[in-house]
Amino acid sequence: MTTKRVLLLIGVVSAVLLIVGFVVGAVGSRMFGLERPFVSQPGIHLPPDPVFPASVRESVVGYRVADKKTEDHGEQKTEQAADGKEKAEEEHHGLGLMQFAVTNTMLSAWLTSIIMLVFFIGGARNPKVIPNRLQALVEMLFELVLNFASSILGPEMGRRAFPVVATIFFFVLFNAWLAIFLIPIYQAVGYGANVGGEFKLATHLIRPAGTDLNFPLALALVSFVFVEYWGFRAHGFGYLKKFFAFGDLLRGRPSGLINIFVGILELVSELVRIVSFTFRLFGNMTAGEILVVMITFLVPFIATQFVFGLELLVGLIQSVIFAGLTLVFLSVAVSHEEH
């Protein structure tokens, strides 16, 4: 009886929050004539923002604040604000070739790495014959990934590839899920300035690492180098015959032209994997964050939870796809035979 009452209470509270969220959101505010929605209109900035050092961060914040002032004042903006914007635009050139800054996406990746280390070291340290819950969970996750790798590569090669593939899988998964659970913090904590008596958030302190193109690109390069390394290790320099098949042409066989063309296609497809890996992960993670932010703006509170559930599934799918394709390409590389 108590459980039913708790479930009923949760249902009633959820329904009330859903209605209230609709009324105070951007949609309801426009329908019911409210002054402004409960959540401020979000600004989506695809490039990662520097947070340290302060000098680099302040140039970005000044640039964004100048933009917000221009939007708020419109045609009636003061000459001082216009001069401030021009100055900020002159100073905002992004990071130079030799300039270093810690970005908000980098902080997110570091946070994910720390959580992964704590989770896996805590579960694997001092293993017991009768495992506790954390140890059992870590062992189950490792066994799932190892079985997945072995089913594609075989037991021996699966164990060799396991460390890199498991790192890619869990890093993508933890980054995606951490972004979902910490989205309120991601969107609420950062740097900004007062604009017209109201604080405007210009730069977030942390942002999901998957929304930074550099993060998927780095993983794609790791996967690419890993596959090519094992291709050379399995076949030596004979692995290059897959891409540069000049043998038949040097022997005077006309079919050698076809082999050269096929080799070029193989080389292009090998390099295109970097692009496809990068933009698949980047596109899905960025689209997910934008969707959550926009739903929060339109209908805050409960409605956002449905998107969170969808993003949990998307994060899992993306980690499986990234690790799975790495295993498939590795299988092709180590088992390639010249025909």
RODO-2510 file (C-alpha; in nm, 4 decimals, decimal comma):
residues 339
     n   res          X          Y          Z
     1     m     0,0000     0,0000     0,0000
     2     t     0,2833     0,2372     0,0839
     3     t     0,4515     0,1704    -0,2513
     4     k     0,1306     0,2549    -0,4370
     5     r     0,0993     0,5821    -0,2481
     6     v     0,4598     0,6741    -0,3250
     7     l     0,4107     0,5962    -0,6951
     8     l     0,0851     0,7941    -0,6961
     9     l     0,2589     1,0891    -0,5291
    10     i     0,5433     1,0748    -0,7820
    11     g     0,2911     1,0664    -1,0655
    12     v     0,0974     1,3653    -0,9306
    13     v     0,4151     1,5685    -0,8711
    14     s     0,5412     1,4822    -1,2186
    15     a     0,2126     1,5890    -1,3766
    16     v     0,2149     1,9172    -1,1835
    17     l     0,5758     1,9882    -1,2815
    18     l     0,4953     1,9059    -1,6439
    19     i     0,2081     2,1560    -1,6457
    20     v     0,4097     2,4211    -1,4612
    21     g     0,7053     2,3648    -1,6947
    22     f     0,4822     2,4139    -1,9973
    23     v     0,3354     2,7364    -1,8539
    24     v     0,6667     2,8972    -1,7545
    25     g     0,8598     2,7689    -2,0567
    26     a     0,9114     2,9589    -2,3795
    27     v     0,5998     2,8077    -2,5407
    28     g     0,3689     2,8716    -2,2458
    29     s     0,5111     3,2180    -2,1815
    30     r     0,4230     3,3218    -2,5350
    31     m     0,0756     3,1635    -2,5148
    32     f    -0,0165     3,3124    -2,1747
    33     g     0,1459     3,6508    -2,2270
    34     l     0,4173     3,6239    -1,9611
    35     e     0,7053     3,8689    -1,9770
    36     r     0,9790     3,6134    -2,0294
    37     p     1,0273     3,2347    -1,9956
    38     f     1,1606     3,0789    -1,6757
    39     v     1,4841     2,9746    -1,8523
    40     s     1,6826     3,2313    -2,0502
    41     q     1,7233     3,1771    -2,4209
    42     p     2,0289     2,9529    -2,4626
    43     g     2,3269     3,0344    -2,6773
    44     i     2,4988     2,7449    -2,8538
    45     h     2,8712     2,7913    -2,9215
    46     l     3,0235     2,5016    -3,1125
    47     p     3,3932     2,5898    -3,0606
    48     p     3,5257     2,5054    -2,7134
    49     d     3,5858     2,8061    -2,4885
    50     p     3,9095     2,8636    -2,2941
    51     v     3,8676     2,8894    -1,9167
    52     f     4,2350     2,9164    -1,8147
    53     p     4,4371     3,1363    -1,8285
    54     a     4,2109     3,4237    -1,7295
    55     s     4,3452     3,6616    -1,9936
    56     v     4,2383     3,4346    -2,2799
    57     r     3,9036     3,3613    -2,1148
    58     e     3,8272     3,7275    -2,0581
    59     s     3,8788     3,8080    -2,4240
    60     v     3,6152     3,5492    -2,5150
    61     v     3,3788     3,6660    -2,2406
    62     g     3,4213     4,0263    -2,3503
    63     y     3,3426     3,9318    -2,7076
    64     r     3,0248     3,7462    -2,6094
    65     v     2,9098     4,0189    -2,3697
    66     a     2,9615     4,2811    -2,6381
    67     d     2,7422     4,0750    -2,8684
    68     k     2,4721     4,0474    -2,6016
    69     k     2,4792     4,4208    -2,5419
    70     t     2,4351     4,4816    -2,9112
    71     e     2,1396     4,2412    -2,9236
    72     d     1,9740     4,3944    -2,6143
    73     h     2,0063     4,7586    -2,7176
    74     g     1,9484     4,7114    -3,0899
    75     e     1,9413     5,0375    -3,2799
    76     q     1,9573     5,2437    -2,9573
    77     k     2,2927     5,1076    -2,8401
    78     t     2,5324     5,3631    -2,6998
    79     e     2,8532     5,4626    -2,8725
    80     q     3,0476     5,3229    -2,5765
    81     a     2,8965     4,9785    -2,6245
    82     a     2,9736     4,9928    -2,9954
    83     d     3,3370     5,0845    -2,9244
    84     g     3,3525     4,8023    -2,6679
    85     k     3,2286     4,5541    -2,9230
    86     e     3,4773     4,6684    -3,1856
    87     k     3,7606     4,6391    -2,9346
    88     a     3,6450     4,2934    -2,8249
    89     e     3,6221     4,1795    -3,1866
    90     e     3,9774     4,2976    -3,2482
    91     e     4,1013     4,1038    -2,9438
    92     h     3,9036     3,7889    -3,0171
    93     h     4,1207     3,5921    -3,2538
    94     g     4,1001     3,2503    -3,0897
    95     l     4,4072     3,0549    -2,9838
    96     g     4,7258     3,1113    -3,1760
    97     l     4,9431     2,8298    -3,3081
    98     m     5,1809     2,8456    -3,0113
    99     q     4,9235     2,9589    -2,7539
   100     f     4,7917     2,7140    -2,4949
   101     a     4,4727     2,7323    -2,2935
   102     v     4,2653     2,4873    -2,0921
   103     t     3,9202     2,4670    -2,2499
   104     n     3,5910     2,3724    -2,0867
   105     t     3,5719     2,0521    -2,2924
   106     m     3,9222     1,9605    -2,1788
   107     l     3,8127     1,9969    -1,8170
   108     s     3,5179     1,7692    -1,8899
   109     a     3,7476     1,5047    -2,0421
   110     w     3,9769     1,5253    -1,7374
   111     l     3,6789     1,4867    -1,5060
   112     t     3,5663     1,1818    -1,7004
   113     s     3,9152     1,0312    -1,6797
   114     i     3,9268     1,0821    -1,3022
   115     i     3,5852     0,9198    -1,2556
   116     m     3,6878     0,6241    -1,4740
   117     l     4,0093     0,5733    -1,2765
   118     v     3,8283     0,5886    -0,9437
   119     f     3,5572     0,3507    -1,0653
   120     f     3,7805     0,0835    -1,2202
   121     i     4,0663     0,1029    -0,9695
   122     g     3,8140     0,0882    -0,6852
   123     g     3,6555    -0,2218    -0,8370
   124     a     3,9786    -0,4005    -0,9325
   125     r     4,1864    -0,3204    -0,6247
   126     n     4,2073    -0,5977    -0,3664
   127     p     3,9928    -0,8473    -0,5611
   128     k     3,8105    -1,1028    -0,3516
   129     v     3,6908    -1,4551    -0,4253
   130     i     3,3419    -1,3435    -0,3327
   131     p     3,3299    -1,0018    -0,5018
   132     n     3,1493    -0,7006    -0,3620
   133     r     2,9039    -0,5102    -0,5777
   134     l     3,1575    -0,2734    -0,7327
   135     q     3,4026    -0,5524    -0,8127
   136     a     3,1240    -0,7638    -0,9619
   137     l     3,0102    -0,4708    -1,1781
   138     v     3,3627    -0,4014    -1,3054
   139     e     3,4221    -0,7703    -1,3805
   140     m     3,0906    -0,7933    -1,5639
   141     l     3,1706    -0,4876    -1,7800
   142     f     3,5176    -0,6200    -1,8617
   143     e     3,3789    -0,9598    -1,9507
   144     l     3,1161    -0,8072    -2,1803
   145     v     3,3740    -0,6047    -2,3741
   146     l     3,6219    -0,8947    -2,3863
   147     n     3,3552    -1,1340    -2,5185
   148     f     3,2521    -0,8717    -2,7728
   149     a     3,6127    -0,8369    -2,8951
   150     s     3,6700    -1,2137    -2,8975
   151     s     3,3536    -1,2765    -3,0997
   152     i     3,4932    -1,0594    -3,3813
   153     l     3,8689    -1,1236    -3,3606
   154     g     3,8899    -1,4617    -3,1916
   155     p     4,0074    -1,5321    -2,8348
   156     e     4,3794    -1,4622    -2,8826
   157     m     4,3550    -1,1446    -3,0895
   158     g     4,0577    -1,0295    -2,8836
   159     r     4,2711    -1,0299    -2,5674
   160     r     4,5468    -0,8342    -2,7443
   161     a     4,3067    -0,5683    -2,8684
   162     f     4,1052    -0,5551    -2,5470
   163     p     4,2990    -0,2769    -2,3629
   164     v     4,2668    -0,0207    -2,6426
   165     v     3,9138    -0,1166    -2,7469
   166     a     3,7897    -0,1197    -2,3873
   167     t     3,9462     0,2224    -2,3258
   168     i     3,7732     0,3663    -2,6324
   169     f     3,4394     0,2072    -2,5369
   170     f     3,4352     0,3218    -2,1746
   171     f     3,5783     0,6662    -2,2493
   172     v     3,3050     0,7403    -2,5042
   173     l     3,0376     0,5916    -2,2752
   174     f     3,1456     0,7730    -1,9588
   175     n     3,1811     1,1033    -2,1447
   176     a     2,8316     1,0731    -2,2909
   177     w     2,6614     0,9666    -1,9680
   178     l     2,8495     1,2133    -1,7514
   179     a     2,7373     1,4914    -1,9828
   180     i     2,3746     1,3846    -1,9371
   181     f     2,3885     1,3669    -1,5579
   182     l     2,5781     1,6960    -1,5242
   183     i     2,3961     1,9011    -1,7885
   184     p     2,2358     2,1298    -1,5237
   185     i     2,5861     2,2072    -1,3925
   186     y     2,7257     2,2399    -1,7436
   187     q     2,4658     2,5016    -1,8303
   188     a     2,4580     2,6911    -1,4993
   189     v     2,8239     2,7330    -1,3998
   190     g     3,0560     2,9597    -1,5921
   191     y     3,1836     3,3108    -1,6511
   192     g     3,0008     3,6192    -1,7696
   193     a     2,9226     3,9818    -1,6908
   194     n     2,6354     4,2153    -1,6046
   195     v     2,4445     4,3341    -1,9095
   196     g     2,1696     4,5873    -1,8418
   197     g     2,1577     4,4973    -1,4726
   198     e     2,1266     4,1233    -1,5483
   199     f     2,4030     3,8635    -1,5322
   200     k     2,4709     3,7038    -1,8696
   201     l     2,6565     3,3719    -1,8821
   202     a     2,9049     3,3928    -2,1684
   203     t     3,1407     3,0976    -2,1152
   204     h     3,0602     2,7660    -1,9459
   205     l     3,3137     2,6281    -1,6999
   206     i     3,2725     2,2720    -1,8280
   207     r     3,1057     2,1387    -2,1403
   208     p     3,0579     1,7820    -2,2702
   209     a     3,3812     1,6696    -2,4331
   210     g     3,1949     1,4988    -2,7168
   211     t     3,0742     1,8381    -2,8403
   212     d     3,4332     1,9425    -2,9104
   213     l     3,5450     1,8276    -3,2555
   214     n     3,8977     1,7694    -3,1209
   215     f     3,7794     1,4923    -2,8873
   216     p     3,6165     1,2654    -3,1517
   217     l     3,9057     1,3408    -3,3878
   218     a     4,1599     1,2292    -3,1264
   219     l     3,9706     0,9033    -3,0682
   220     a     3,9393     0,8486    -3,4436
   221     l     4,3151     0,8922    -3,4855
   222     v     4,3828     0,6502    -3,1988
   223     s     4,1562     0,3934    -3,3637
   224     f     4,3150     0,4509    -3,7051
   225     v     4,6748     0,4210    -3,5807
   226     f     4,5828     0,1126    -3,3747
   227     v     4,4336    -0,0646    -3,6771
   228     e     4,7235     0,0250    -3,9070
   229     y     4,9785    -0,0809    -3,6442
   230     w     4,8296    -0,4287    -3,6224
   231     g     4,7990    -0,4439    -4,0007
   232     f     5,1755    -0,3888    -4,0332
   233     r     5,2476    -0,6184    -3,7421
   234     a     5,0464    -0,9009    -3,8996
   235     h     5,1753    -0,8656    -4,2586
   236     g     5,4891    -0,6527    -4,2407
   237     f     5,5450    -0,4159    -4,5317
   238     g     5,3389    -0,6546    -4,7415
   239     y     5,0406    -0,4796    -4,5840
   240     l     5,1050    -0,1901    -4,8246
   241     k     5,0206    -0,4158    -5,1196
   242     k     4,6604    -0,3646    -5,0173
   243     f     4,6896     0,0006    -5,1241
   244     f     4,9737     0,0014    -5,3778
   245     a     4,9156    -0,3000    -5,6006
   246     f     5,1704    -0,2350    -5,8783
   247     g     5,2828    -0,5997    -5,9159
   248     d     5,0658    -0,6990    -6,2143
   249     l     5,1318    -0,3719    -6,3967
   250     l     5,5100    -0,4140    -6,3607
   251     r     5,4725    -0,7648    -6,5042
   252     g     5,3011    -0,6180    -6,8077
   253     r     4,9508    -0,7385    -6,7234
   254     p     4,6681    -0,4989    -6,8226
   255     s     4,4688    -0,6089    -6,5181
   256     g     4,7271    -0,4216    -6,3115
   257     l     4,5438    -0,0954    -6,3901
   258     i     4,2344    -0,2324    -6,2200
   259     n     4,4389    -0,3380    -5,9189
   260     i     4,5887     0,0111    -5,8919
   261     f     4,2427     0,1681    -5,9063
   262     v     4,1126    -0,0723    -5,6405
   263     g     4,4162     0,0051    -5,4232
   264     i     4,3449     0,3792    -5,4475
   265     l     3,9855     0,3156    -5,3407
   266     e     4,1118     0,1093    -5,0466
   267     l     4,3491     0,3880    -4,9425
   268     v     4,0761     0,6529    -4,9674
   269     s     3,8308     0,4392    -4,7706
   270     e     4,0970     0,3825    -4,5047
   271     l     4,1536     0,7573    -4,4609
   272     v     3,7836     0,8418    -4,4788
   273     r     3,7317     0,6350    -4,1647
   274     i     3,8940     0,9152    -3,9658
   275     v     3,6381     1,1636    -4,0976
   276     s     3,3400     0,9314    -4,0541
   277     f     3,4411     0,8315    -3,6997
   278     t     3,4941     1,1951    -3,6038
   279     f     3,1741     1,3458    -3,7352
   280     r     2,9519     1,0538    -3,6353
   281     l     3,0411     1,0951    -3,2691
   282     f     3,0633     1,4743    -3,2808
   283     g     2,7291     1,5095    -3,4583
   284     n     2,5373     1,2804    -3,2237
   285     m     2,6811     1,4268    -2,9029
   286     t     2,6364     1,7880    -3,0161
   287     a     2,2836     1,7277    -3,1396
   288     g     2,1952     1,5620    -2,8095
   289     e     2,3206     1,8555    -2,6041
   290     i     2,1380     2,1070    -2,8244
   291     l     1,8179     1,9032    -2,7962
   292     v     1,8357     1,8923    -2,4156
   293     v     1,9126     2,2644    -2,3916
   294     m     1,6281     2,3592    -2,6247
   295     i     1,3733     2,1337    -2,4514
   296     t     1,4782     2,2873    -2,1189
   297     f     1,4145     2,6312    -2,2674
   298     l     1,0805     2,5398    -2,4258
   299     v     0,9318     2,3149    -2,1549
   300     p     1,1543     2,2940    -1,8426
   301     f     1,1440     2,0345    -1,5603
   302     i     0,9847     1,6970    -1,6340
   303     a     0,9759     1,7112    -2,0142
   304     t     1,3542     1,7131    -2,0212
   305     q     1,3704     1,3725    -1,8506
   306     f     1,2386     1,1977    -2,1610
   307     v     1,5278     1,3437    -2,3606
   308     f     1,7717     1,2301    -2,0907
   309     g     1,6504     0,8728    -2,1352
   310     l     1,6979     0,8987    -2,5109
   311     e     2,0481     1,0393    -2,4660
   312     l     2,1448     0,7533    -2,2336
   313     l     2,0584     0,5138    -2,5149
   314     v     2,2413     0,7260    -2,7748
   315     g     2,5559     0,7359    -2,5588
   316     l     2,5553     0,3569    -2,5271
   317     i     2,4952     0,3089    -2,8999
   318     q     2,7756     0,5477    -2,9954
   319     s     3,0264     0,3745    -2,7679
   320     v     2,9306     0,0322    -2,9086
   321     i     2,9529     0,1599    -3,2676
   322     f     3,2924     0,3252    -3,2153
   323     a     3,4437     0,0209    -3,0460
   324     g     3,2664    -0,2249    -3,2779
   325     l     3,3847    -0,0567    -3,5987
   326     t     3,7385    -0,0443    -3,4607
   327     l     3,7218    -0,4199    -3,4057
   328     v     3,5775    -0,4840    -3,7523
   329     f     3,8438    -0,2737    -3,9254
   330     l     4,1108    -0,4431    -3,7150
   331     s     3,9779    -0,7830    -3,8187
   332     v     3,9990    -0,6837    -4,1864
   333     a     4,3521    -0,5478    -4,1419
   334     v     4,4997    -0,8541    -3,9702
   335     s     4,3247    -1,1089    -4,1919
   336     h     4,3823    -0,9351    -4,5267
   337     e     4,5095    -1,1631    -4,7957
   338     e     4,6288    -1,0632    -5,1377
   339     h     4,4160    -1,2103    -5,4179
***
